[in-house]
Amino acid sequence: AQSVTQLDSHVSVSEGTPVLLRCNYSSSYSPSLFWYVQHPNKGLQLLLKYTSAATLVKGINGFEAEFKKSETSFHLTKPSAHMSDAAEYFCVVSDSGASKIIFGSGTRLSIRP
Amino acid sequence: ETGVTQSPTHLIKTRGQQVTLRCSSQSGHNTVSWYQQALGQGPQFIFQYYREEENGRGNFPPRFSGLQFPNYSSELNVNALELDDSALYLCASSLILGISGANVLTFGAGSRLTVL
């Protein structure tokens, strides 16, 4: 069975400091992993994806994530936070056949000026 | 390239009624999936359609049903509405090539359903 756990419901950082949003997953298959962002009153947007190629994945807006199989983690990072990064972030796991897609409960990222 | 469009954007129903939500897929996509997002929670996978057939389903009762049409647009139908069905319903389209492959989803803005 698949599952995904986002370890923090809310993260607050100062503008210009690093961002770390944590995600652990469980999957019986070789999973595909994603991070999506949801800005208020807007649709979900793909940040990045992992599909068994390079373990360090680079996404849009300076975000990246590292797949660590031994730790079953797929944490999202960004070296320097910007005010526009304030949003809800979702970690997602999908099986290899893409017939079941599971979202984490989300992490709300706040940026302090 | 057009994105994913959903209609209606907002609607209000009463308990026991039925609702149909519509979704137009992004051009070139062959798969559509539906999600329920309750307030303050992550989206919950309802089901996915590929080549007009359901090929994956989450933990939702049979009163949640769907259709995918030859032009890859889709409908979500919910019968016998309950108060807990109040949520944002998201549609996403994607292009699946073969059995395996990352299912990168393009989402619509959603339909917000309120059940009174």
HADDOCK unambig.tbl for C-alpha pairs under 7 A between the chains (distance, minus, plus):
assign (segid A and resid 32 and name CA) (segid B and resid 102 and name CA) 6.05 0.50 0.50
assign (segid A and resid 42 and name CA) (segid B and resid 109 and name CA) 5.94 0.50 0.50
assign (segid A and resid 43 and name CA) (segid B and resid 107 and name CA) 6.01 0.50 0.50
assign (segid A and resid 43 and name CA) (segid B and resid 108 and name CA) 5.82 0.50 0.50
assign (segid A and resid 43 and name CA) (segid B and resid 109 and name CA) 4.42 0.50 0.50
assign (segid A and resid 44 and name CA) (segid B and resid 107 and name CA) 5.81 0.50 0.50
assign (segid A and resid 51 and name CA) (segid B and resid 102 and name CA) 6.26 0.50 0.50
assign (segid A and resid 96 and name CA) (segid B and resid 100 and name CA) 5.19 0.50 0.50
assign (segid A and resid 96 and name CA) (segid B and resid 101 and name CA) 6.47 0.50 0.50
assign (segid A and resid 97 and name CA) (segid B and resid 99 and name CA) 5.54 0.50 0.50
assign (segid A and resid 97 and name CA) (segid B and resid 100 and name CA) 4.93 0.50 0.50
assign (segid A and resid 97 and name CA) (segid B and resid 101 and name CA) 6.99 0.50 0.50
assign (segid A and resid 98 and name CA) (segid B and resid 103 and name CA) 5.89 0.50 0.50
assign (segid A and resid 99 and name CA) (segid B and resid 48 and name CA) 6.88 0.50 0.50
assign (segid A and resid 99 and name CA) (segid B and resid 55 and name CA) 5.99 0.50 0.50
assign (segid A and resid 99 and name CA) (segid B and resid 56 and name CA) 4.49 0.50 0.50
assign (segid A and resid 100 and name CA) (segid B and resid 56 and name CA) 5.72 0.50 0.50
assign (segid A and resid 100 and name CA) (segid B and resid 57 and name CA) 6.75 0.50 0.50
assign (segid A and resid 101 and name CA) (segid B and resid 45 and name CA) 6.22 0.50 0.50
assign (segid A and resid 102 and name CA) (segid B and resid 45 and name CA) 6.50 0.50 0.50
assign (segid A and resid 103 and name CA) (segid B and resid 42 and name CA) 6.11 0.50 0.50
assign (segid A and resid 103 and name CA) (segid B and resid 43 and name CA) 6.11 0.50 0.50
assign (segid A and resid 103 and name CA) (segid B and resid 44 and name CA) 6.71 0.50 0.50
assign (segid A and resid 104 and name CA) (segid B and resid 42 and name CA) 6.08 0.50 0.50
assign (segid A and resid 105 and name CA) (segid B and resid 41 and name CA) 5.62 0.50 0.50
assign (segid A and resid 105 and name CA) (segid B and resid 42 and name CA) 4.47 0.50 0.50
assign (segid A and resid 106 and name CA) (segid B and resid 41 and name CA) 6.96 0.50 0.50
assign (segid A and resid 106 and name CA) (segid B and resid 42 and name CA) 5.73 0.50 0.50
